[in-house]
Amino acid sequence: MSIQVSNSDTVTPPTKREQRQAYLKSLLDTVQAHVPETLALRDLRVKAEAIVNEHTFPSNRDEDWRFTDLSPMLSIPFQAADSSTDIDLGMLERVKMPEAIARIVMVNGQYSEALSDIDQLPAGIVVGNLASLVETALADTFTTRLATSNGGHEVFTALNTTGFQDAAVVYVPRNQVLEKPIQVVYLSVNRGEATITNSRGLVIAESGSAVTVVEDFSGAESSDHFNNSVTEIWADDNAQVTHIRLQREGNGTFHIGKTTITQGRDSRYTIVPVTLGAQISRHNLEVYQTGPQTDTNLYGLTAIAQSQLADTHSLIAMNHSHGTAEQLHKAIIDDSGHAVFNGRVWVPHNAQLTNTSQLNRNLLLSGKARVDTKPELDIVADNVKCAHGATVSQLDANEVFYLQSRGISDEAAQRLLIYGFAMDIIDRIPVPSLKQSLTEAVTQRSR
């Protein structure tokens, strides 16, 4: 007589997919638990929650994340960052722009009145935080555009929408031209624990207006901080928006950012995103031309070293006729750094008589440096002018030797060549103090 014994206590370990689903659910629960009652926005957040629940946490088996491995995050139990403004004021002093007419400071995603300076604005222009503006006459102007841009179905964008605690708002009314820039500073601060911040920004430039906005993501050299940022920009008909985006957070930070731009007819949008910081960073930059004769310019610079990974994914959806778009993205990679570029230009049948160019140039300063680049043109229209390309190179030994033969040291020669490579981007920043500080930061790199 034989007896069969079943072990009912045996537990099947979760699959990797189930682990990623559980981790994403834990992030969702964490950020939802800290949504303030005064900024509930229930319908908006319910829709975003449904989107998050349709996804799993990305892995490099996903095509869009093939070269960007987020698995180091899976072992970190992130908690919601607090809003304490007890910060090292030196952090703010280092990023202040004397040219700015207004400065709004968000600490761990929440507005700091004590650190902001928004009192010198011309009448009609609004710079503030969403929580204090939802009870004003302009509330509908902000809430009807918030989270309505294209691209909201991406998992981290939806996660931000479910849990952001406040948002920086810049509003320029019809036909107002602002000559001086507005600075939006996002400071990430933690106290030694692993924290997550959902930074949020909303910029609205109404018809005929013009504004320059500088976003600066900064933080101390702290470990295990996750900044999940989203900025929506609306450039209405005939509006002009110049946008500088700086990411120079600490090397222990994970930064995943989304910038989505909606351009109206005859509008002009120019962005200069500069990536210097974070352990792992990803910037999803999406531009949607929603009217004819729109002009889009994307000029990006990545400068990384050590074991940093910086990923830039961009989309320009041209959609209408007579549109123009120019993209130039450069990367300087040192040590074991890894840069990723994936730029897509979508030209459907309706976008006849458009003109677009896309170029990704990469400079490797080390034999261990790595770049993965994938420029894309997706063209259906048949009467267009489109071009794209990518280059990967090292410092030219002959050029270094030539400069040395003119009495320039080896280190100075390398810095001069790096300067020439980077300044094509930095020179497009219309803020002198910012140009100077970025030039110094980038040209410090030499072998």
N, C-alpha and C positions, 0 to 999 in steps of 0.2 A: 504494500500500500504506500503510495507516494503522496506527499503533502506539498502543495504549491503555496508559497508565501509571497504576497505582493507587498511591496514597500510603498504605501500610499503617501509617505512623507517626502518622497523624491520630488524635488522642485527643478523644473526645467529652467536653466538660466536664460535671461532675456536675450533676444537677438540684438545685434548692433543697431538695427533700425528701431527696435522697441526702446533701447537705451536713449537714442536720440529723441524719440517722441516724448519719453518721460522727462528728459532734460528740458526740452522746449516747454513742456507743460509746467515744470517747476519755475522757469523764468516768467511764464505768463502769470502764474499765481502770485509771484513775488511783486511784479510791477502793478498788478491790479489791486493788490491790498493797500497800496499807498496813493490811490487816486483821490484827490480832495473832493469833498462833497460840493464845493462851490464851482467845480469845473467838471461836473459829471459827464455832460455831453453823451447821454445814454445811447441814443440810436447810433451815433458814430462809433462808439466803442464796442457796441454789440456786433456790428458788422465786421469790425476789425478782429474781434475775438474769433468769429467764425472762420475768417481767413487763416488765422494762426492755427486753428485746430485742423485745418485741411493739410497742413504741412508737417514735415519733420525737420529737425535741426539739420542744416546742410552738411553734406560730406563731400569729399573729393570724387565720389562716384557721380555726383551731379555735374552736368556739363558746365554750368555757370560757375562752379566752384572747383573745377578740376585741378587748378594749380594753387588753390588757397585752402590749406588744411586748418580747419577750426577745431580739430580734436583736442588740442591742449586746453580748451575751455571746458571740456566735458567733465573734468575732475574738479572744477572750481564751483563751490556753492555760493553763487553771487546773491547778495542781499541788497535791498534798496538803499541807495546812498542818502544820507541825511542832508538837510539844507543849511547846516551850520555855516555861518559867515565868519567864523573864527579861523581865518586863513592867514597865511603869510602874505602880508601886503606887498612884499617884494615880487610875488608872482604877478600881481596886477601891474605894478610899476614897470615890469619888464616888457609888457605887451601894450602899454598905453600909447596911443597915437596922438601927438600934439595937433595934428591937422583935423581931427574929428570934431564935428560940430555937436555930436551927441554920442554917448557911450552907454550901452545897456549891458549889465553884467548878470549872467546866470551862473549860480554856483550849484553844481550837481543838478542842473535842470530846473532850478527854481530862482526866481527873481530876487536880486539883492538891491534894495533901494539905497542902502548905505554906500554901496560901491559904484552905483550908476550915476551918470551925469546927463540928464535929459532936459535941462531947464532952458537951454538957449535956442530952441528950435523956432523957426518961423511959424506964423499962424497957419493952422490947417494940417501941418505935418505931425504925424503921431509916431512916437517911439516909446514903447512901453511893454508891459507884459499882459498876456491874454486874460489872466485871472482878474486884473483890475479894470479891464476894458469890456467885459461881457455885460456890464450893467449900464454902459454908455449908449449914446445915440448911434454909434458906429458898430455896435455889437453884431448886427446882421451882416455888415460888410466883411467882418472877419470870420464869423462862424459859417457863413454860406460858402466860403472858399476853403476853409480848413479841411484837409483830408479829402478833397474832391479832385485833386490832380490825378492824371494818369500815373500808373506805376504803383498804386496803393496795394496791389495784390502780392507784392514781394513780402516775404515772411518777416523780415526785420522791420520793414516799414509798418506793417500791420501791428507788430509787437509794440513799436513805439506808440502808435495811435491808441492801443488799449491802455497804456500806462503812463503817458507823459503827464507830469504834475503841473506844468506851466509852459508857456511858450513866449519867446521873444517876438515882438510884432513891430514891423516897420511899414508905415502907410504914407504914401505920397499922393495927394489928391490931384485931380485933373489939372493939367497945364502948369503944375508947379515944378520948377527946376531948382534943384538943390546943388550948389556948387561944391560944398565941402562934404567929405564922406561921413557916413554913420558907421560906428563900430559896434559890433555885437560880440561880446567876449563870453565864451563858455568855459568856465573853470571847473576842472574835475579835481576833487579833493577827497581822499579817504583817510581813515585813522588806523590803517594797518589791516583792516578786514577787507574781504573781497566784496566789491560793490558794483551795482549796475545803475547807470544814469540814462534816462531817455531825454536827450536834449531835443528841443523842438523850436523851429523858427518859421515865421510867415512874413513874406515881403510882398506888398501890393503896390505896384506903380500904375496909377490910372492913366487913361489916355492923355498923350501929350506931355507926360511928366518925364523927369530925368533924375536919377539918383545913383550914387556909388555906395555900396554896402560892403563892409569888410567883416567877415566872420573869422574869429580867431579861437580855435580849440586848443586850450593849453592846460597843463597840469603838472604837478610835482612829480619827481621821480619815484612814484609809488608803484607797488606791485598789485596785480590782480584787480584791475579796474576795467569795467566794460562800459564804454560810451557808445550807445546806440542812438545816432542822431538822424534827424529828418528836417530838411528845410524845403519849403514850398515857395516858389517865386512866381508871381504873376506880372508879366509885362503886357499891359493892355495895348490897344491899337496906338501906334505911333509913339510908344513909350521907349525910353532908353534906360537900361539897367546895366551898370558895371559892377561886377561881383568878384571880390577877392576872398578866397577861402584858404585859411592857413590851418594845417593840422600839425601841431608840434607838442603833442602830449608826451608824458613820460614813457620810458622804454618798457614799463610793465603793463601798459595799457593795451587793451583790445579795442580798436575803434572801427565801427561799421557805420558808414555815413551814407545818406541818401540826399541828393539834391535834385529836385524836379522843377522844371521851368516850363511854363505855359506862355507862349508868345502870340500876341495878336497881330493883326495886319499892320505892315510897315514898322514893326517894332525892331529894336536892336538890343541884343543881349551879348555881353562879353563876360567871360569868367576866366580868372587865373587861379586855379587851385594849386597850392603848394603843399606837398606832403614831406614832412621831415621826421615826425615822431611815431610813437607806438611800437609795440612788439609785432603785432599783426594789425594791419589796417586795410580797409576796403572802402572805396568811394564809388558809389553807383550814381552816375551823372546822366540824367535823362532830360532831353530837350524836345518839346512838342511844339512845332510850328502850326498854329491853328488858323493862319490867314496868309494871303499871298504877300510877296515882297518883304518877307522877314529876313533878318540878317543875324546870323549866329556865329560867335567866335569863341573857341575853346583853346586856351593856351595853358598847358599844365606842366608842372615840374615836380619830380620826385627825387629826393636825395637821401639815400639810406646807407647804413653800414652795419657792422657787427652781424647779427643774425636776423635783422628786421625783414619783414615781408610787407610789401606795399602793393596793393592791387587796385587798378583803376579800370572800371567797366563803364563805358559810355554808350549812349544811344542818342542819335539825332534823327527824329522822325519829321521829315520835311513836309509831307502831306499836301502842300499847295504849290502853285506855279510861281515862278520868278523868285524863289527863295535862294539864299546863299548861305553857305556854312564853311568855315575853315577851322580845322583842328590841327594843332601841333602839340604833341606831348613828348617831353624829354625826361629821361631818367639817368641819374648818376648813382651807380651801385658800387659799393666798396665792401671789403671783407667777404663775409658769407651772405650778404644781403641778396634778396630775391624780389625782383620787380615783375609785376604782371600787368599787361595792357590788353584790353579787349575793347576795341572801338567799333561800333556798328552805325552805319548810316543807312537809313531806310528811305527809299525814293519810290513811292507808289506811282501808279499810272497817272494820277491827277497832278503830280508834281512835275509838270513839263517846264522846260526852260529854266531848270535849276542849275546851280553851279556849286560844287562842293569839292573840297580837298581834305585829305587826312594823312598825317605823317607822324610816325612814332620813331624817335631817335633815342638810342641808349648808349651810355658810356660806361664801360666796365673798368674799374680801377684795380681789380684783383682777379687772380686766376680762379678763385672760388665764387666770385660773383655770378649771378644767374638772372636771366630775363626770359620770360615767355611772352611773346607778342602776337596778337592776332587782329590786325586791322581788317574790317569787313565793309564791303559795299553791297547792299541788297537793292538792286535797281530793277524796277518794272517799267518806268517811263522810258520813252525812246528818244526824246529830244532834250538831252542833258549833257552837262560837262562835269565829269567826276573823275577823281584820281585818288589813289591811296598807296601807302608804302610804309616800310619799316627798315631801320638800319640798326646794327649792333656793332660797336667798335671799341677799341681801347685807345689810350693816349698814344699818339704817334711818336715813336722813338726818334724819328728824324726831326720832327718839330721840336721836341724837347732838346735834342742835341743842337739844333740851330739856335735856339734861345740861349743855351749855355755858351755857345761860341760867341755870343754877343755880351758875355759877362754876367748873365743871369744865373743864379744858383739853380740846382736841380729842383729843389722844393718850390722855389718861386716860379720856375718855368712851368711846373705842373699846375700850380695854382692859377697861373695866367691862362693856360689852356682850358682849365675847368671854368674859369670866369667867362671866357669867350663862349663856351658851350651853354652855360646857364643864363647868360645875360639876355639872350634872345627872348627868354620868357620873363625874367625879372624886370626888364626895361618896359614891359607892358603894364606894370603896376603904377597907377597915377598918384602914388602917395610917397613922397621923398623919404620920409623916415623909415618907412617899411622897406623900400628898395635898398636902403643902406644896410639895415639889420639883416635882411635876407642875403645880400651880397656877402657880408662878413660870415654868415653861417655856412653858406655853400662853399666859399672859396677856402675855408679852413681845411678842406679835404685834400690830401695829397698822399702819395705813397712814399 
